[in-house]
C-alpha cells in the first residue's frame, strides 16, 4: 500500500521509499569534469501530483541497465531523498544516489493503479443519469437524434464515462470528462435561464457534444494519463468534428443549417484561435458553450490548486495559471 504521496513532500532531506508512475525519462548522460558514471532524469507521479527524480549512478553500465529496465507508464519503486533547490524555493525533486538508494520496476501485484490515476469523487452512473435527464427534455427531434446517436453507441459511452478531461489541468482523473461535460451542460442551462433568447436545446446538445473528441485524444496508459497519437497530431476539436459529422451523416433528413451550428459549436468552443479553436464563436449559443466550458475548467483548476497547496503563506503562485491564488 502506497504511503508517501507527492503532495506531501515539503521537507528537504526527507527520505522516500515508495512507488511512483513514470511520466517520461531522459537518456543517461556523462558527468562533467571526467567523473565516472552517468546520471539520468525522469518525471514521476501519483494521483496527487508529479515530481522530477534524478538517478545518480556510479557505474555507467549499471546506470544504463536500470534506465532500460522500465518505460513510460510503468510503476517504479524509488528509494531516495527529497532535495529542495534553490533552498527555500519550495521546488522539490527526488535525488537517488545509487550508493544509498535505488530504482526498480515494480511487478503488477506490488501496487494499486488507483494510487496513480485518481477517479472522480462523483458516482459515474449518477452523472450519466443527470446528463440523460437533461437531454431527455430536448424536444427537437433532430437534436435529440444527434445526442442519441452517441448515447446509444455502447463502445463510445464506455470510453466517454472513463476518459479524463485533461492530462494536468482540469478534472485530470478517470471520469473527469463525464464530470466536466455535465458541469458545462448545467452552466450552459443557467446561462439560458438568464438569456432566454438563447436556443436552449441547441446549447444543451452542443454542451453535451463539445468534448467528445477527448475520447480519441486522451487515454490511461499504464498508470498515467497520456495523449494518443491522434490527440497529439490532430487534437480533440478536429476529432470531435469528425466524429459528429460521421454520426450526423447517418441521420436521414438532418437539416444542413442545424448541422453547421452543431459543428461550429465544437470547432469554436475554445473561444480564441490562439487557444486551439478552429473558429471563433459566431453564434450566441457557441459563445455560451465556450464560456461554460472555460468557467468549469478554470474554476476546477483553481479549486484543486488551492486544495493541494502545502504552505502557511496566504498566497501561492502557479505556472498553470501564471498568477497567484489567495488561500485564506
WOLIN-V298358 format. One line per field, one symbol per residue. phi: phi as a letter, one per 40 degrees, with the letter a starting at -180 (. if undefined). A space follows every 10 residues. Layout:
phi=???
This chain:
phi=.cbbbdccca bcgccbaaca cccaabdcbc ccggcchaba babbaacbib acbbcbccbd ccccccdcca bdgcbbbbba bcbbacdgcg cbabbbcccb baaacccdcc abdccbbcbd cccccccccc cccccccccd cccccccccc cccccccccd cbcccacbcc fcadgccccc cccccccccc ccccbccccd cccccccccd bdcccbcbac bgbbcbcccc cccbgccccc dcccdccccc ccgcccccdc ccccdccbcc gbccbhccbc dbbccccccd cccccccccc cdcccccccb acccbbbbcc bfabbccc
